[in-house]
Structure formats: C-alpha cells, structure tokens
C-alpha cells in the first residue's frame, strides 16, 4: 500500500500543477479581458474643424436638446443634400435672419487640376462666426460627402485644387442668433501657368487620349503648337528632375511641383537651359519649342504631360487651360434681401437644380440672396430656387378681397399644423399682401404679419 500511495502522490502533484497553470494561462486572461471591456475608457472626441468645434461647444453647454441646436444641425445637413446647382464664376449677396439658423449649399462641378477660390465678406458689424466648408460628393444620389477644405478661425477664404473630376458643395452657415449679410464669390482658374510664352489654350491641337502609332497607344499629354525657339517656362515653383535627349520625347525636362505633388513632362524641345536639381520659380525659362525625338516630322510643338503617384498620366488640359472669368462685383440692391415678396405674372418659373416649379400669380416667397439678375428664394413649403428679378415685386400694394364681417384666426405659417398667433376682426374687405395655396398673407395693425386660411372665411 505504501508503495502504491508513494506512486500516486507524484502523479496527483503533476495534475494539480497542470490545473494551476491552466488557470493562470487561460482563465485569468479571459476574466481580465471581460473586466477590461467593462472598464474600457471611451476615446475623447476631438473636433477637426471650426464647424464641428462649434457643434461640440453647444453640446458641452448642454444645449443639444434645444430647438435652435436641432435646427442648426438639421440645416447643416440640408445644405448638403439640397444644395443648389450654380455655375462658376458665381457671386451673390445673401441674408440670414437670427430667428432662422439657416445654412446655404452651393453645388458645382470641377475638373481635376482646376483651382477654386472662394471668398466671403460679411457686411454685418456684429461679432460672429461664419463656417465655410467644401465637400466632394461621393455618390450620384448626393447622400455621402467627403470634407476636403474648411476655413480657419479668423478666415473666410478657401482655395484648393480639384484632385478628381467630381461635383463639390460649398456650405456656408453662420453661428446661432445673429443677423448677417454676406457677399460671396466663387471663381476658378488653372492651377498651373500656361507653359509656352505668347500662346493660350487655342494652341493646344492634340489632346490627352488621342490615338498614337495606329491606335497601339494613347497620347499621355497635350501638344501645344508654336514657332520654333518660342520660350517654354515653368508653370509654378518647383524643382528640375531629369533632363536629357533620348527616346520618343527627344530633348526633355521633368519638373516636380510640390504644391500639386505632380511631375510635369516637357518634351520635343529644341533647347534645354536648366539642369537637374535646380530650384526654379514660376516663369523660369526651361528651354525652347522644337520637334526633337519622334516629332521630327511634325511642326514644332511642346508635348506637356502631368503625372502623379498613384494615378499615372493625367489629362493636363484643365491644369493649364481653365479660363478665368472674374465673378461679378457690381453693386447689388440690398433692399429686398430678407423680405417677403410676391410673383408678378402667371405662371412664374422657379428653377431649383434640374427642376422647374411653376407658381401662380401673387405667390408669397422670401428673398434670401441676390445675384446679378436673379433672386434666390424660398417658398413657404421650403422649396428653394432661383427666380428672375423681373418676375417678382414687393408687397407694398395690397390686394383687396371682399369678405363678410367676421372674426378670423391668424396663423404663423400657411399649413394645417400652424399655430394660431392672433384673432382679428375684419370688415367688408381684407387687404392681402400675397398668397400661398389657400392661405392669405396679411399685415396686422400691430405691424406684425400672419396667415389667414381662406377656407375659414365666410
């Protein structure tokens, strides 16, 4: 028995040690993992731009349940999903009422290589913040956006170069509880200077993607035709890469432009006057126009190409040939910004993106912005769009409507869920400023305005 017991004890000891090891190696880590999950500290949110920082500050002030906060956030999203399509150059004077925390969206198309300049000037004397952000639309339905640029704390200017052919949206939104009038300009231009002195885009006679060698390859640049020995210049500040005289490009120069993170290829030169490694400024002479390389049987021209890491050859046309047209700076009549007006004729067309809305005579609308010959307006149901100035008028002259003497309710807006803001007694006539649906817009004796449901009139 003693012999047997002596044999068993070492075996039991080994098993107990194995169980203890198993507990520390497997069980304890599992318990620790569960405990860590319960005690995991949430990473602190850090805003990445002024607009996000402002929303975050409202939340930290415990205002996230307030009506104004909800309107601010909701309108910031609407400015993207319902942005109005505009053509660049574009300019307007717009208005925001402190009682309506509005935001405006401007949707426009850009080609890769175009530089956009956006500037706002506030005419209000109040100290306030205006947030400007640019987004690239990610999908055809305009439901997803990628932020590419934002203004800094003390700036109302954005400049950027489009990195792809896409549609973009500029969103402008002032802080809460402020009245603001602001002048906006959106302009675009080439991001690179034209590389051949004394010529312009009309000298480009062969384009990116044109067939070469009987269709066996494609043209990876544009050809700018000019007289032999015409100066070729650097399109921006940069660095000279490789130079040489070989291959189909003949005498050539590679220039790296850091601002665009792009390499530009100048080929078929007659002469090259720069050397590898040189730091150069925009306008520096690189050489002259020729027809070296495989261009020896064609008229003198510069082959100009743009290359970017990860993209390969890129169509250089819009980098150098985007026509700059100055946005209108003419004085704008500010009298009707922020005012309710009415349509003059029947029918009147309001253009909103790809849609045309036809409205009746005397239809009420509010003017939010004015450009050269159009008003940007909003109908009482929230539809926004552009209407020609000649199609609207002020509401100074009232429309006389005959009604029976009675007491009538006055509403704050023209819909079935509106609040009653007053009760008035009317005589034989009702003086109406404008109409919308079956509602009349009127001015009360106390100087305020409201809506009357025509279906409630006797």
URZIBEL-V198225 format. One record per backbone hydrogen bond with DSSP energy under -0.5 kcal/mol. NH is the residue of the N-H (numbers start at 1). CO is the residue of the C=O. If there is no record, write none. Layout:
NH,CO ; NH,CO
This chain:
5,1 ; 6,2 ; 7,3 ; 8,4 ; 9,5 ; 10,6 ; 11,7 ; 12,8 ; 13,9 ; 14,10 ; 15,11 ; 16,12 ; 17,13 ; 18,14 ; 19,15 ; 20,16 ; 21,17 ; 22,18 ; 23,19 ; 24,20 ; 25,21 ; 26,22 ; 27,22 ; 28,23 ; 30,26 ; 31,27 ; 32,28 ; 33,29 ; 34,30 ; 35,31 ; 36,32 ; 37,33 ; 38,34 ; 39,35 ; 40,36 ; 40,37 ; 50,151 ; 53,49 ; 54,50 ; 55,51 ; 56,52 ; 57,53 ; 58,54 ; 59,55 ; 60,56 ; 61,57 ; 62,59 ; 63,58 ; 66,63 ; 70,66 ; 71,67 ; 72,68 ; 73,69 ; 74,70 ; 75,71 ; 76,72 ; 77,73 ; 78,74 ; 79,75 ; 80,77 ; 81,77 ; 82,78 ; 83,80 ; 84,105 ; 86,107 ; 89,186 ; 90,186 ; 92,184 ; 93,370 ; 94,92 ; 94,182 ; 95,368 ; 96,180 ; 100,97 ; 102,100 ; 104,172 ; 106,170 ; 107,84 ; 108,168 ; 110,166 ; 113,162 ; 114,111 ; 115,189 ; 116,160 ; 117,187 ; 118,158 ; 119,185 ; 120,156 ; 121,183 ; 123,181 ; 124,181 ; 128,126 ; 131,173 ; 132,130 ; 133,171 ; 134,149 ; 135,169 ; 136,146 ; 137,167 ; 138,144 ; 139,144 ; 142,139 ; 146,136 ; 148,134 ; 149,134 ; 151,132 ; 155,152 ; 158,118 ; 160,116 ; 162,114 ; 166,110 ; 166,164 ; 168,108 ; 169,135 ; 170,106 ; 171,133 ; 171,169 ; 172,104 ; 173,131 ; 174,102 ; 175,129 ; 177,98 ; 180,96 ; 182,94 ; 183,121 ; 184,92 ; 184,182 ; 185,119 ; 186,90 ; 187,117 ; 189,115 ; 190,322 ; 191,113 ; 192,319 ; 193,235 ; 197,195 ; 197,231 ; 199,196 ; 203,200 ; 204,201 ; 205,203 ; 205,223 ; 206,223 ; 209,219 ; 210,207 ; 212,217 ; 215,212 ; 216,212 ; 216,213 ; 217,212 ; 219,210 ; 222,304 ; 223,206 ; 224,222 ; 224,302 ; 225,203 ; 225,223 ; 226,300 ; 229,289 ; 230,227 ; 232,287 ; 233,195 ; 234,284 ; 238,280 ; 239,256 ; 240,278 ; 241,254 ; 244,252 ; 246,250 ; 250,246 ; 250,247 ; 251,269 ; 252,244 ; 253,266 ; 254,242 ; 255,264 ; 256,239 ; 257,255 ; 257,262 ; 258,256 ; 260,257 ; 261,257 ; 262,257 ; 263,307 ; 264,255 ; 265,305 ; 266,253 ; 266,264 ; 267,265 ; 267,303 ; 268,249 ; 269,251 ; 270,288 ; 271,288 ; 273,286 ; 274,286 ; 277,240 ; 278,275 ; 280,238 ; 280,278 ; 283,234 ; 284,281 ; 286,232 ; 287,232 ; 288,271 ; 289,230 ; 290,268 ; 290,301 ; 292,268 ; 294,248 ; 295,292 ; 296,293 ; 298,295 ; 301,290 ; 302,224 ; 303,267 ; 303,301 ; 304,222 ; 304,302 ; 305,265 ; 306,314 ; 307,263 ; 308,312 ; 311,308 ; 312,308 ; 314,306 ; 319,316 ; 320,316 ; 320,317 ; 321,317 ; 322,318 ; 323,321 ; 325,188 ; 325,323 ; 334,332 ; 337,334 ; 338,367 ; 339,336 ; 341,365 ; 342,393 ; 343,363 ; 344,391 ; 348,359 ; 350,357 ; 351,349 ; 351,386 ; 352,350 ; 352,355 ; 355,352 ; 357,350 ; 358,356 ; 359,348 ; 359,357 ; 362,343 ; 363,360 ; 364,435 ; 365,341 ; 366,378 ; 367,339 ; 368,366 ; 368,376 ; 369,376 ; 370,93 ; 371,374 ; 375,387 ; 376,369 ; 377,375 ; 377,385 ; 378,366 ; 379,383 ; 380,364 ; 382,379 ; 385,377 ; 386,351 ; 387,375 ; 389,373 ; 391,388 ; 392,389 ; 393,342 ; 398,396 ; 399,432 ; 400,398 ; 401,399 ; 401,430 ; 403,428 ; 406,426 ; 408,424 ; 410,422 ; 411,451 ; 412,419 ; 415,413 ; 418,415 ; 421,410 ; 421,419 ; 422,410 ; 424,408 ; 426,406 ; 426,424 ; 427,429 ; 430,401 ; 432,399 ; 432,430 ; 433,441 ; 434,441 ; 435,362 ; 436,439 ; 439,436 ; 440,452 ; 441,434 ; 442,440 ; 442,450 ; 444,448 ; 447,444 ; 450,442 ; 451,411 ; 452,440 ; 454,438 ; 454,452 ; 456,453 ; 457,454
